[in-house]
Amino acid sequence: MPNLEHSAYSAADLLHLESLVPCRESQVSTLLSIFGERQQFSFPSIFIYGHTSSGKTYVMQTLLTTLQLPHVFVNCVEYFTSRLLLEEILIQLQRCSSDTEQTSPVHCDTLNDFVRLFKQAVVTRELQDQTLYIVLDRAEQLREMEANILPAFLRLQELTDRNVTVVLLSEIVWELFRPNIGCFEPFTMYFPDYSIGHLQKILSQNHPPEYSADFYAAYINILLGVFYMVCRDLKELRHLAALNFAKYCEPVVRGEANERDTRKLWKNIEPHLKKAMQTVYLREISSSQWERLQHDGGEPGQLKGLSAHTHVELPYYSKFLLIAAYLASYNPVRTDKRFFLKHHGKIRKTNFMKKHEKTSNHLLGPKPFPLDRLLAILYSIVDNRVAPTANIFSQITSLVTLQLLSMVGQNDQLDGPRYKCTVSLDFIRAVAR
């Protein structure tokens, strides 16, 4: 018994649509009831919101394409000005009822021109007898355009006197959209996040044909048990599932275990999932590089991604400033003479380290240091002579802006600024190389 029912569409189309949008049947049913039949006037504007990867864009595209409803789909990030957006809508409108991709150039400078050209296009393409849907994805970008764009789209049905419905898709709530001048209130609809059961059902549908559905479902259950607390993005989880499945199957391929030996399969995949945990959302390396690293038995420290190469983008002297700041933060002041002077005299080893200083300074955290100490260490570690120019001071400010250094003192005449180094030892080692 299908969950989707509507008198205007065949049961086969609705059954096919239901199979394409798992765990979103209630939202699709609500949209179908709002849309009504093809020739009926629908709600003038619909606002759909929800977190990223909650199925908003996919459900709208699948619904309109499967039921063959005339529609225009525009991403507001790609068409970031009002002119580009309005012209793209008119261009796509030319293709709605034509099989060819050939379209004539459209010039639309103002909203009045858009309303006029829109009326002509609807009549020319014989779309006045059915509802036309204009879907604006990433609709929060409309707030950056002219003040009249959003209110006009919300009541486009009234302005054009045509059977048109505007659907806005966004990740933020309607209260952050509402203009101060007042506007037509759209029908708001919320897409909740997928639950762990929904993710299990959706991801299990992608099982390879050479393995049973139960075997792949057990793998997805293990994957979600590891990543669900830190990642609930369906796209990222699907990427992780495809990336690590070959490693999960290794004991079965080698004949060391069968599909029911969950314990052996878990022991084989556990260390590799821990490595993958370090690159969730980052995509620091490609899929082929990740597979090669797994095949070679590499360690997580061998991942040469963004976190390992951030220092490459720093200017030459900024690298030395960052190293000097790290040395100033984690070394006591009285060790500067020993470390940075060639002729520092003899130091008694018995009295050099006090009992309470035997604790690692890395466990105690960075200590603040004055600007003159930072520059003194900089001059000692740089081979050539560095003049204290405005360029050096501006690079210190840039490091603070990048949050690689933090200022803990005031920059006044009585007490100079004091800083702390906020980066880790691994980062400094990468910079020092």
N, C-alpha and C positions, 0 to 999 in steps of 0.2 A: 504494500500500500504506500504510494508516494506521499511525502509530507507536503509537497507543493501542489496546490490546486488552484486553477483559474479557468473560467469558462472561455476566455478569449484565446487560449493557447491549447494545443493538442497535448494529450497525456504523454506522448513520446518525447516531445520537446521538453516538457517539465521534468520528466524522469532523467533525461540526459543532462539538463541543467543542474538537477540535484546531485548527480554524480560528480559534477565538476566543481561544486562549491561545498565540500564537506564541512560540517560544523558551523555553517552559516545559513542553514535553512530558514531559521526564524527571521533573520534580517532580509533575506531574499523574499520571503512571503510577505513581509511588511511593505517592501518596495513594490511588489506586484499589486498589492491592494491600493497603494497610492497611485501607481501609474494608471490603473484601470485598463480599459480597452484602448485599442490603437487610435480610434477616432475621438475618444473622449478627452476633454481638457483635464490635464493633471494639475497638481499643485504648482504654482508659479516658480517656486524655488525650494530646494531641499539642501540642508546643510548636514553633511555626514562627517563625524569626527571620531578619532580614536588614536591610540598610540601607533607608532611605526610598526609595520609588518603585522597589522591586524586584519588585513584582507580587504580594505576599502576599495583600492584601485582595482584589484583583481576581480572582486565580486561585481563591480559596476561594468567593467569591460566584458566579463563573461556573460553577464545578464543581457546586456544590450546586443552583443554579437550573436549569442545563441538564439535569442528570440527575433533576431533580424529587425531590430527597431532602429529607425534612422537617428543617428547621433553624431556628435562632434566631440572629440576627446582632445583636450589641450593641457599640456603641463605648463603651469605659470612660471616655473623656474627657467624653462627654455625660452619662453616668450615673455621677457621681463619688463617690457614697456607696454603701455596701453595700445599704441599703434601696432606693434608686432602681434599682440594678442588678438585684437579685433580683425586684423587682416588674415591671421591664421584660421580664425573661425569661419570667415567668408570663403577662404580657399578650400577648407575641408567640406564646407556646405556644397560647393560645386561638385564634389565627388560622391555625394550621398546617393544620388539616383543614377549615376553614370558608371559604366564599367571601365572606362578608360581613366588613366591617371593624368591625362592632359588637362591642365587648368590654365585659365587666362590670368594674367597678373591683376592683382587687386590693390587699389590705393585707397586707404581709409585714414583720414587725418583726425577726424572728430567723431564724437559719439552720434551726432546727428547724421553724419554720412553713414555710419554703421547701421543705424536704424533703417535708413532709406534703402541701402543696398541689401540688408537682410530681408526686408519685405519683398524686394524684387526676386531675390534668390529663392525664397520659399515658393513663390508663385511659379517661377520658371522651372523649378525642379519638381513641381507638382507634389509638394509636401504639405499643403494646407489641409489635407483630409486626415492627417494623422499627427500624433505628437512628435515633435522634434526635441531631442535631449541634447543639451550642451553641458558637458562635464568638464569642470575646471579643477584639475588636480593640483595639489600644493597651493590651495587657494589663499593661504596666508600672505602670499606675495602681492595680492590685490591691495593690501593695506599700504604698500609702498608706492602705488600708482596715484593718479589724480583722484580727488575726493569724490567725483561723481561716478566713478567706474563701478564700485561695489553696489551702491544703491540702484544703479541702472540695471545691473545684472539681476538683482533681486526682484525687480518688477519689469523684466524684459517682456513678459507676456502682455502686460498692459501697454507698454510703450509701442510695441509692434503690432498689437491686435492680431497676433498669430498664436497658434497652438504650440507653444514652446515651454519647456521646463529646464531651468538651470540647476545643475547639481554641483555643489561645492564640496570638495574633499579636502580635509585639513587634519592636522595633528593637534590643533589647539581648540579651545572651547569657543562657542559663539560669543560669549561675553567680551572676549578680546577683539572681536570683529566689529561689534555694533558701533556705528558712527554716532557722533554727538548730535548731528542734525536730525536724527531720526530716520528710520527706513522701514521698508516692508519686512516683517519678521518671517524668516523661512521656517519650514518644517525641519526641526532638528532631530537627528538620529545618531545614536551612539553605537560604535562597534567595540565591544569589550575585547580584552586580550584573550588569546587562546589559553585555555587551561592545559595542564599537563596531560589530561586525557585526550583533549582535542589534538595536541601536538603528536601524541602517540598514534592516533588514528590517521592523521594526515601524512606523517612521515612514513608510516608503515605501508602506505599505498605505493611507494616507490621501490618495492623490493625487486631485486634482479630476478629474471625468469629461471636462472639455473639453481636458485635456492628457494626453499619453501617459505611461505608467508609467515609461519610461526617462527622460523629461524631468524628472519629479518626483524620481526616484531620484538623478539628477545634482545636483539642487538640495539634496537631503538630504545628499549626500556633501560638498558645499561647506559646508553649515551645520555638520556634525559636525567638519569640518576646522578650523573656527574656534572652536567652543564646547566640543568634547569635553574639552579639557584643563582647563577651568574649571567645567564643568557636565555632570554625567552623570545628572541627574534627568530621567526620561522625561517627566514632566508639564511641566516647564519647557521642555524641548527641543521638545515638541509645540506649546506656546504660541508659542515663538520661530519655529517653522516656519510656523505659520499667520499670524503677524504680518508676516513679511517676504517671503512668497511673491509678493504682488502687485507689490512692487518688483522682484523678480527677473524677472517676466514683462514688465515695461514695454518693453524693446527688441523683444520678440516681438509685443506688441500694436501698437506703433507701426510695425512692419514694417521695423525697422532690422536685425534679426537673425532667424535661424530657431532652432529648438530645438537644433540641433547646434553653434551658435556659442558654445561654452562660454567662450571667452576674453572675448568682448564681454559676455556675461551676468555673468561674474565681475567685470569692471571696473565694471559698473553697480551691483552689489550690495555690493561691498567696503566703501565708506565707510559704508553704512547698517548693515552688520553690526558695524562698529567702534563706531557709536553705541549699538547694541543691547547691546554688551558692557558698557556702563556701567550698565545697569539689570538685569542678570541677577539673579534671585531677589528683587529689590527691589520690582518692580511699582509704581514710583513714579508712573507715569501710566497711564491706561486705554489700551486698544487703540485707541479712536477718537482720543484725543489723540496717540498715537504715529503713527498714519496721517496725521493732519493736519500734524504736524511734518515728516514725510517729504515730504508734498506741497508744503509751503511752503519746503522746503530749509533748515530751521532747523539751528542748530548744537547740539552736545551741551550747551553751556552754557545753552541756553534751557530745559532740562528743569527744571521747577519741581516737584520731588518732595520726598521726605523730607529728603534731604541739603541742599537749599536752604532749607528752612523749619524746621529744627530749632530755630533761635534763637527762634521765636515762643513756644515753651513756657517760656522762661526768664523769671524775674521781672524787674521793671524795673531794679533796681540790680545784678542779676547780669549783665545785659548790659554795663553800664558797668564792672563789676569785670573782666569778661572782656577788654574792650577795653584797660583799664588794664594788665592782666597781659600782654597781647600787646605793648604798647608798652614795658613794663619788660623783657620778655624779649629783644626785638630791637633796642632802642636802648641805646647806652652810657650809663653813669651820668652822665658829664660833659655829655651833651646835654640833660639834664632842665631845667637852668636856661634854656637857649636855647629849648626847645620849650614849656615850661609856665609861664614867668614873662613878664609883660607888659614889665617894665623890667629886662632882663637885661644891659644894657650893650652896648658894641661888642665884636664878635668878629672877629679877623683871619681872613679867609678863607684866607690862604696857610698859616697854621699850624693851621687848625682840623682838617683831616683829614690824618692821618699816612699815609705811603706804604703801610704794611701794613694800614691800615683801609679801603682802597679796595675790598676784596672785599665782596660783598653779605652782610649779616648773615643773610639767609635761607638762604644756603648753609652757613653755619657752625652753624646750629641755635639753639634758644632757650638763653638764659643764665639762671641762677638769680638771683632778686632777693629782698630781705627784705620782710617784711610792711609796715614803715613806708613804704617806697618805693611799694609798691602803693597804699596809702591816700593818699599825697601826690599821686600822679598821678590817683587817683579824684576827689579834691577839686578838682583843677584842670580836669577835663574835664566835670564835672557843673555845670549852670547854677546850681541852687539849692544852698544850704548843706546838707551831709550830716553829721549827728552820728555819731560812731563808736559806734553802739549794738550791742547783742547781735545785732540782726537782720542787720547788715552782716557780722559775723563768722560767723554761722551760714550766710549765703549763700556765703561763701568756702569753708566746709567742704563745702557741697553741691556746689560746682564741683569740688572735689577728689574727692568721691564719684562724680560723673558722669564723672570722668577727663578733664575739660576743663582742669584744672590738676593738677599733680603736686607733692607735697611732697618736697623734697630735703634738708631740715634737720630738726632735732629741736625740738620746742616746749617748751623749758625756760627757766629764768630767766636763764641765762648767755648763751645764743645763741638769738634768736628764730627762728621757722620761716622757711624759704626755699622759694620756689615756682618752678615753670616753667610756661609756657603751652604746652599740647600741641596746640592746634588750628591749622589752616592759615590762610593769608592769605585765601583765598576765604571761609572760614567767618566770619572777622572782618569782611570786607567785607559779607557778608549781615547780620550782627548790626548793623553800623554804619548800614546803610540804614534 
